[in-house]
Amino acid sequence: MTKPTVYDCSIIELPLNYHEKGNLTVVENQLHVPFDIRRVFYLYDIPGGESRGAHAHRECHQFLIAASGAFEVALDDGKAKRTVLLNRPHYGLHILPGIWAAEQGFSSGSICLVLTSHLYDADDYIRDYQEYLAWMA
């Protein structure tokens, strides 16, 4: 099996429906994200200097959106590293299974919206970086 790389993670532009009274963006299964959405959660009220994530998934795809504010996503495939800035609510980052990801540098009042391909399963997470490197080898 070919392991994914940080360069396989892609920014996807979502439809921006402009209106003078406020904009609207829609996200639909298999149309705007390349998987069926099974779970939605969001991170907010993150203190300055804190980071979130810092794990990989064995099977679960994730799609991250900066619903408000901005933050960076540090991606790592065990060989290469890449940092992506999310700062527009009509762009999302598709993170493939097998990629170590950490969210960092949250602006004040930011909201990280996360759409996933799987329901929560603790066994799908790899939270120890050394275990992750061994799994990717």
C-alpha positions as CSV (number, residue, x, y, z in Angstrom):
1,M,0.0,0.0,0.0
2,T,1.3,3.4,-0.9
3,K,1.5,5.8,2.1
4,P,0.1,9.3,1.6
5,T,2.4,12.3,1.6
6,V,1.8,15.8,2.9
7,Y,1.5,16.9,-0.8
8,D,-1.5,14.6,-1.2
9,C,-3.4,16.9,1.3
10,S,-5.2,19.5,-0.7
11,I,-6.9,22.8,-0.3
12,I,-10.4,22.7,-1.8
13,E,-12.3,25.9,-2.6
14,L,-15.9,25.7,-1.6
15,P,-18.8,27.5,-3.3
16,L,-19.0,31.1,-2.1
17,N,-22.5,32.5,-2.6
18,Y,-22.1,36.2,-2.2
19,H,-25.0,38.4,-1.0
20,E,-24.9,41.9,0.3
21,K,-26.7,40.7,3.5
22,G,-24.0,38.0,4.1
23,N,-22.3,35.2,2.3
24,L,-23.3,31.5,2.3
25,T,-21.1,28.5,1.7
26,V,-22.5,24.9,1.4
27,V,-20.6,21.7,1.9
28,E,-22.1,18.5,0.5
29,N,-21.0,14.8,0.7
30,Q,-19.0,13.6,-2.3
31,L,-19.5,17.0,-4.1
32,H,-17.4,19.4,-2.1
33,V,-15.5,16.9,0.0
34,P,-14.1,13.6,-1.4
35,F,-15.9,11.4,1.2
36,D,-19.2,11.0,3.0
37,I,-19.4,13.1,6.1
38,R,-20.1,11.0,9.2
39,R,-19.1,13.4,12.0
40,V,-18.9,17.2,12.5
41,F,-17.2,19.0,15.4
42,Y,-15.6,22.3,15.9
43,L,-12.8,23.8,18.1
44,Y,-13.2,27.2,19.6
45,D,-12.1,29.4,22.6
46,I,-8.5,28.1,22.1
47,P,-6.1,30.1,24.3
48,G,-3.3,32.0,22.6
49,G,-0.2,29.9,22.0
50,E,-2.1,26.6,22.3
51,S,-2.2,23.9,19.7
52,R,-4.7,21.1,19.0
53,G,-4.6,17.8,17.1
54,A,-1.1,16.4,17.0
55,H,-2.2,12.9,15.9
56,A,-2.8,10.8,12.8
57,H,-5.7,8.6,11.8
58,R,-5.4,5.1,10.4
59,E,-8.6,5.3,8.3
60,C,-10.4,8.5,8.9
61,H,-10.3,11.4,6.4
62,Q,-10.6,15.0,7.8
63,F,-11.7,18.2,6.2
64,L,-10.8,21.4,8.2
65,I,-12.3,24.8,7.6
66,A,-11.5,28.1,9.4
67,A,-15.1,29.0,10.0
68,S,-13.9,32.1,11.7
69,G,-10.5,33.6,12.1
70,A,-7.3,31.8,11.1
71,F,-4.9,29.0,12.1
72,E,-2.2,26.9,10.6
73,V,-2.2,23.2,10.1
74,A,1.2,21.5,10.4
75,L,1.3,18.3,8.2
76,D,3.9,15.6,8.6
77,D,4.1,12.3,6.7
78,G,7.2,11.0,8.5
79,K,9.5,12.3,5.8
80,A,8.3,15.7,4.7
81,K,6.6,18.5,6.5
82,R,4.3,21.2,5.2
83,T,2.3,24.0,6.9
84,V,-1.0,25.3,5.5
85,L,-2.7,28.5,6.6
86,L,-6.5,28.4,6.7
87,N,-8.0,31.9,6.9
88,R,-11.1,31.9,4.7
89,P,-14.4,30.1,5.5
90,H,-14.8,29.0,1.9
91,Y,-11.6,27.0,1.7
92,G,-11.0,23.7,3.4
93,L,-8.0,21.3,3.8
94,H,-8.5,17.6,3.1
95,I,-6.2,15.6,5.4
96,L,-5.8,12.0,4.3
97,P,-5.5,9.0,6.7
98,G,-1.9,8.4,7.6
99,I,-0.9,12.1,7.9
100,W,0.2,13.5,11.2
101,A,-1.6,16.9,11.7
102,A,-1.5,19.6,14.3
103,E,-3.5,22.8,14.4
104,Q,-1.6,25.8,15.7
105,G,-1.3,29.6,15.7
106,F,-5.0,30.3,16.3
107,S,-6.1,33.9,15.9
108,S,-8.4,35.3,18.6
109,G,-12.0,34.1,18.2
110,S,-11.1,31.5,15.6
111,I,-13.3,28.5,15.0
112,C,-11.9,25.3,13.4
113,L,-14.7,23.3,11.8
114,V,-13.9,19.6,11.2
115,L,-15.8,17.2,9.0
116,T,-14.8,13.5,9.1
117,S,-15.4,10.4,7.2
118,H,-15.8,8.2,10.3
119,L,-17.5,8.3,13.6
120,Y,-15.2,8.7,16.6
121,D,-13.1,5.6,17.2
122,A,-10.2,5.8,19.7
123,D,-8.5,2.9,18.0
124,D,-8.2,4.9,14.7
125,Y,-6.0,7.5,16.4
126,I,-2.2,7.4,16.6
127,R,-1.3,9.9,19.3
128,D,2.4,9.0,19.9
129,Y,4.7,10.3,17.3
130,Q,7.3,7.5,17.6
131,E,4.5,4.9,17.1
132,Y,3.3,6.9,14.1
133,L,6.8,6.8,12.5
134,A,7.0,3.1,13.1
135,W,3.5,2.7,11.5
136,M,4.5,4.7,8.5
137,A,7.8,2.7,7.9
